[in-house]
Amino acid sequence: MSSSLKIPEEIYQKYSDLFGEKTINDRIVSVEKLIEELAVEFSDEIRKVINKRRLWLESKDPVTSKGAFPSFDEVFVDADGNKRTFREIIQGMIDNFLGVQSKLKWRLNENVPIPKDAHPLNNPGLEITGPWYPLSRAYNQINSDVACVMEDEEDASPAWYIPFGSGKTIADVWEGRKNVKLFLSGKAPNPYYEKGKTYSLNKPRDKWPVIFHRLPGLHLLDFDITLNGKPVPAIIVSAVIYTLNNYNSLKSAGSGVYFYLPKTQTPDEALIIEKILRRIESKLGLKIGTLKLALLYEEVNAGRFFPVILWIFRERLIKSNNGRWDYLGSLIEMWLQEKVLPDPQNITMTSPNMMAYQKYNALMMLLAGAKNGEADAAPVGGMAAVMLYPQTDPFGRNRYNLKALRGIKLDKLRERLIGLIFVAEGKVEGKITLEDIVNGKVKGKLYDMFRQSWVATKEEAYVEAGSKPLRASLDELQKMIDAPINYIEVEGTKLPTVDSGLTPEERALFQKLGLIDERGKITPWVITKEMINTPEKLLFNKELWGGKDLWHSLYDIPEGDITPEHVQHAFYMAANYGFQLLNGNLAAAIDDYELKQRFMNDLATYRIFTSWLWSVINRDASFTKDGYIKGPKLTKDGVIPAEDVLKVTKGTKVKDIFEKLWELHLDWTYEFYKEQDMRASRRIAETFGKTNNASTVEEVYKVISKAYSSGPFREMSAKEAAQKLAKILNANASEIEEELINLAPRFDRSMAPVIMEILMKEMLYPKYIMNSGKILFILSPLDPERRSKVMDSIFSFRKMIEDKVKRGELDKWVLELYDYVYDNYW
C-alpha cells in the first residue's frame, strides 16, 4: 500500500481480495495505486466544481439570468481538448439527426457501439436499484423479471457510514462490494441461506438482467480511504474497485462495465468524470468508450447544459434517466433565493414542467443518439416508488395494493406514450394518431423512445404491472387503453382492476396531457424537421414546447397552494426517513398516510421535503388555505396524524406554527411506539398466557415497552424481560424470550429524538444545506456526547468554529466536517 494512501487495516485485511494487483487485458494494475493516481489528479478539481454549486445556489442574481441557457457563443471543451460553442454543439447534434454531413456533426457511441445486452431500446422493461448487501438482495434483484439491475453505491448506500450502537466496525458498502464480486465471478452460493430463508438463482447467467453499477455523486467522500489525511472522492474509489474487480467476469459473461452516474449538474463536472473514466480505460489498455454510462438526468441545472453534457459523454452515454425526485428537489433549490414552491406533493410527473422535462430528455436522446436515421440511445422513465403491503400487515393495508398495481401500470403507460415521437414529412394539419401512422396514412418516421423505467420493489405482481406497457407492441398499447373497465370496491371506493382500460377520469387526464385524442386514440408528439433544424428553433420554438419556449416550459413553477396538511406531511416523511437513515437504512419504506400506500424513500425524497420545509420557514412563506395541523390517532390504517388539533388560517406564517408541528410529530412518534408495543404485548399475552385480559396485557406492556424502549434490549435484556413476563403469564421464559426477540422493533428508537433535534436546528438555521443527508451521515456514527458537540458546531457560523479550533476547544476535524456538509471548498 502507498505511504500516502491509507486504508484501515481491518478493511484491508478483511477485504484483501478487492485490493492488490489485477490483470486485465494483459495489463497488471494495482487497485490502490490507481485510486491514488486519480485522487491526486482530480480531488482538487472535484472540490472546485462542488464549491461552484454552492456559489451558484447562493447567488442573488435572478433565476432567469443565473439559470438561463448558455449564450450560443459560450465555449465548452471536451476531454480531447476540442472547443465548441453552445451553438456548434447543438447544431452538430441536429445535423446528426437530420443526416447532414457537416464538420460539426457528432453522435453518441460512434466509436464503440452500445453492447447488445445494455441497449435500452432492445431490452424493454423495468430497472431496479439497491445495494447488494445483505446478499439476499442480489438474489432478489437478479431473479426479478426486470431489464436492468442497478447495484447501488449512491442514494441507498453512501461510501462510509456506521451507525452508533450498531456493533459494526466496517461500513456495509464493503460487504456489498465483496458480494458484487462474488456474484459476478459466478461463485455465489446456490442455494444461499440468510436469517432462516433460502435463496436460489432461478436463471442461467445469460438470462440475468444487465447490471449497472450506480456510482456515488461527486459531492460524496469516502472516509474509509484517505490521501495525505483527507478522504478520497467516493466516485474514484467506487469506479476503480468495481472495474478492476469485475471487468474480467463481466466480459466473460458477454457483458461489460456499465455505470449509472448521478447528480451531474454542469459541463465542468461531466468533464472531470469523463477524464476519470478515460484514465481507467487507458490503464487497462481499453478503447475510449468501452466503459459505458447511463446518466441520471435529475438536476434542473443539468438541463441548461444538457446538449453539452451529452457531447462530453458522447463516447459512452447510452441512456438518460428522468430522476423525478432529485429533479423536484433541485427545482426547489433553483428558486430558493427568489420564490417558494407550492406543495411539492402536487407537482407530479403530469405537471406541465415535468411533462416538458420528460419530452426534452426524449428528444435530446433521439437527436444525439440517432444512427442512420434510427434511434440508438434512449431516455429512461422515473421511479415508481410505491411498494405493496404484505398480506400479514397488521392493519390489513394490503387492501390498498390494487391502487398501487393500477398506479404503476398507468405510470409506465404514460411514459411509453410520452416517448412516441413522430417526425412528419412536411407540414402537419390537425392531429395525427398512432393508428394513422401504423396504417401509413401519413408520411414520416415514428420513434418509440421510452422502453425502460425504474421500479422500487421486486414484488412480482408489481413488476409485471409496470413491465406490460413498456414491453407491449404498438398495437397492444391502444388495446390497453380500449380494454373493458372492471371495478373492485375497496373501502367504499370503486377502483379499476389492473388490466382495465382507461376510466373516464384517466382518459380525461391522458387527453389533457396530449397523449390521446377525444376518441381515446393515441396521439404521438408530432414534429417536423423544420421545427428543429437550428439551435434557435430547438430552444425557442413555442410550437414545439406547447406554447412556451423550452426554458419556461422546464422551469416555470406550477401554480398551487401551501397547505397546513402538506407541510405536516412533508415533516412526517422527512422525520421518518431521517430516523431510518440514522439507523443505517437508506432505502426506507414509509407508510404514507396521505396516499394510503407504502412509499419507498431515499436521499432524494429526503432532499425534497427538507429543502421545501427550509424554504417555507426561512423565506417567510404563508399558508394560502385554511386547514389543520393534526395530532396522532389510532385508525384502521394505524397511528397517523388524524386528529384536528390546531386550526391554521390562510395568511399564517409557516414558521409561526413550526414548533407546534414539531411537538405533534414527537407525540405521534411515542404513540406509534406505544401501539407497536401494545400489539406485541397482546400477542405475548394471548400466546403464552392464553388471555387478552386488559390488566394482564397492561402488565405485559410495562415490561415490553421498557425492553424495547431504545435499543431494543438496552434498558432491559431479552432474558430479564422474558423472566418477568414468565412470572406474569406463568409460562416458559425461554420460549417467551425467543418470541420477544422475533417481535422486537428493527430500529434503535433512541435515534427518534436525535432526528427531531436535527430537524429543529436545520429548519431554523438561516444557512441552507444542499445535501442535507450529509448531516445524518456524520452524526449517526458519533456517541451522544460527541454528536451533540458536532451538531452545535454544524449549526453555527464557520468563523466561530474556526476560532474554537484555534483555541483548542474543538478538534480540527469538526471544521472539516462543517466544510463537507456545506460544500465549502476554497
C-alpha angles and dihedrals in degrees: 000000000000116000092233098043110072128196120178109260093232091057093042092053100039094045099031090135089069092056137055130053121339126192113222126163088351089303121120110215129176116224093212095046094049091049088051095047093050093044091052092049101041112023094090092045091052092050090052096052092046090051088052088059090059094045090051092047093050095045112118092208114122114272089236086061107035091034098045126118112269116268112266089246096054110118125226130186132214132210091272092054094253113151125210136164122240088252093052093049093051092043091051090054091048092048089053092055095043092047094242111158099221133147088245095057117120137159141186119271095004096150103032110032122222108274114249096243093051099045107124096206096048096047107053120187144073131320120218126197139194142114119284096238128128091037092236089074091064091054091048094050096044092047093050120104092245134127097225140022119205108202099205136224095156131059094006097036124033118200095252129020134136115169115225112257093020092114090229125127098186128053115252091239089078092057088049091054090050091049092051092054091045092052098043092047089057094245100113111128114255110224101027126191124211128165093340095312129109122223126190135177108249098189138057115245094259090058096053119116111259111268125230124183111224108218127211116256122258090255094066126087128204104230092188093068120049135183116204088345096308125106115254121239105270093224091064095050092045097047094046098046093046096046099043094044099043110026095093094046092048093047092049088054092053094255135097147215107293123176133199108212120204138195100012109160111169143026089252090059093045091051093055091051092047090052092049091052091047092051089054091048091049092051090052095043092244127150114257107266097032091114103068127211138209114195127218099216091197105131121084088213090061090058091066089059100029098125090048093050090050090050093051091049094039095119093061116011113116105164143003125217126215098230095198099184101049088040091061091043091052091047088058088051094047091060095034096113094043116028142012117231121231120248105321090211087074097049097089133164088271092060112111095249092048091049089052090049092055094045092048091053091049095048095046092050090049094051096043097041102041115128120190090339094309127109110255103169130038151200119247124217125244131262121291096209106183118108128201120252113238119247087246094061105139092225096043092242088152082088085080094056093097088063090053093049092048090046096057091045091056092041094057094039090055092049092049091053092047088058095056103106120177117196103201127206106236132347118333124225118198128340122326118210129207086243090058090051096047091048092051095243092134131038122237141071129288121214120197103201112163104069099136132050141166129264131186103211141042094221105141098223092046094049091047092052092051096042097055098072091045094050099038122112117244090258091052092053092064090045089055090057094045098043118123116273118238123182135208121194115233120178090341093309123111111229125186116242118250096259096043120120119249115300118225090262092049091047090053091053095047090048091050089053090052094244096118134019129235090278092053093252117146112255114197122209102272120208135158129220089245090061093061108026096110133041090243092056093045093054104030108029103118091192089061095050102041103267101323135072115260097261095054091042090056103037110028108114114240116243115254150123136274105226134186091232094056094044088055091045091051091052091047092052094045095047095046094048092043090053091054092045090054085054091053099259111125098168099059129178107215124191101239104206092192097054093033085227139114102249125199112226132188137163090296095061090044087054092053096051099040092045093050094044091050090050097049091047100041097037092054095244119178131212112260096201137039116254148130138271104218137218127218121282134173106241135165086274095052131260107336137152097276110128115092104236110152122033110214120197129210111272096033113135113247091224090057093066098035097099091050090048089050092051093049092052090052087051089051090051094056093042089051091053091045092054091046092052093043090054090052089047093054091049093050092046094048095043099046105018096035089224141107093190107152096227092049092048089050091053090050090048093056090057097042095046089055093045092050098033100110115343103017100254095011097113094033127016122235090245094052092046091049092051092052091048092047089060092048094047099030089233142128111290097206092054091048091049091055092051092045089057092046092052096042116124115259098229138061103253093200086079091066096080088041094061089044091054091047093051093047091053095041097048093049096042113098097219114084121226114214097200103030093176087074089072091060092046093057097040101044096068094051127095113245095262095050091040091057092049094048092045091054089050095048090055096050134073120286094235090059091053091046091053092049091051090051090050091049094245093118133033117249091242090069089063090047090052090050091054091047093052094047096037091239107166121158 
